[in-house]
Structures are given as C-alpha cells and as structure tokens.
Amino acid sequence: MRDKFKEFDELPAELKRETAEYLPNRDLVNFASISKHHWTLFKPRVDECKLIHQLLLHVVRGEHDKVHSMLKKDMSLIFKRGFVMDCSGREFENVSPEYALWGSG
C-alpha cells in the first residue's frame, strides 16, 4: 500500500492539503491515520471534519440548543459538508447542516 502513495508523498505539503480537500471526510480521517506525518499534515482538516460531524449529529437528533451554541462559536460551519446517519439509520453523505436543519424543521 505504501507504494501507492509514493508519488503523493513527494508532493509539497500545500498540494497534499489541496488534494485532501476533495476526499470525503471519512476517507480523509482514514488517510490521515496512516502515519504521524499524514496526521500532522491533515490534523486541522480532520478536526474540522469531526466538528462538522458533531454538528450534524446534533441536527439529526433535534438538539437545537447545541446546534445554536456551535453555530454561535463558528457560523461558517453551517456551510460545511459531512456524513451523518440519522436516528432511523438513513445515511447522508456530503450534506450540510443548513440542508439538514431545513429537513428537520
């Protein structure tokens, strides 16, 4: 598997981060877990993915006070996208909290 990433590892850090922007959140977290180097490089993006996922969980659970609190801290989260599974087991890939809130209203 290491050979598959040989060319990727030779790219400058800026290009690696730019490339990672096109990975689905779950794939990014898995990819960042491959090595300490990748984890350090992608940690800010992974942290953002976790935050978005937490926000989406609050949305699908109807925890509107927690949603409000998170958005009060960082309103830009409303436009980010991520994966979430609702209480009935439906999976939503690349969904924004804005769209999920609209659907839960």
N, C-alpha and C positions, 0 to 999 in steps of 0.2 A: 504494500500500500504506500510505503514511503516513496517509491519511485514515481508514483502518480503525481506527487506534489513537488517533485524536484524542480521543475520549471517555475512553479508558483513560489517556492522558497527563494528563488533567485531574483524575484521582483522587488523593487523598492517598497518600503512599508506603506507609502501613500497609495500605491497601486493595489496593494493587498487589501487595504481598508476599503478602497473604492470598489473592488471586486466583491468584497463581502457584503456590500450594500444590496447586492442582487440575490443574495441567498435568503431563503425562507428562514425565519427566526430559529426554528428548531434545528435546521441544518447548520446554522451559524454557531449555535451553542455546542453542537456535536463537534464541529470542526475546531472550534477554539479549545476543546478539551483534549485535542491530540497531543499537544506539547505545551511546556511552560512558555515557550516563545510565542506560540499562537495565542495562548491565553492572555499573555501580557498585551499583545498587539490588539486583540479584539475585545478585551475586557470592558472598555467603555460602551461598546455596542451591545455586548451581552447584558450588561447591567441595564441598559435601556430596554432591551427585549424583555427582561424579567419584570421591569416596572410596567411596561405595556401589558404584559400577560396578567399581572396582578390587577391592573385597572379593568381589563376585560372580564376577569373573574368577578370583580365587584359588580360590574354592569349586569352580567347574566344572572347573578344571584339576587339582583334587585337591591343591592346595598348602596342606595343613592347617596347617603351621607358620606360614605367612604369615597365614592366616586367624586363627589363635590370637593372633599378635602384634598384628594390627589390632584385634581384639576386646578384647585386654588394655588397649589405649590408650583405646578408646571402646566399651564394651559396648552402648550404645544402638544401634549400627549393626546389630545382629542383627535389630532390628525394623523397619528402614527397608526401602523397596522400590525396585526399579530394573529396568533392562533388561539382559539378558545373553544372549550366544549361546554355546552350549557347543561343544566340540571337533567334534561331528558336524554342526554347523550349525543345530541347533534353537534357536529364539528364544524367550526367556521375558520377557514384559512384566509389569511390576508384581509381580515375585517378590521375596521377602525372602530374605536369606542363611540364615535359620533354616530355611525350607522347602527351599532348595537343598541345604543340608547334610544334611537328612533324606533327600532323594532320592539323594544321593551316597554315603550310608552303606551 
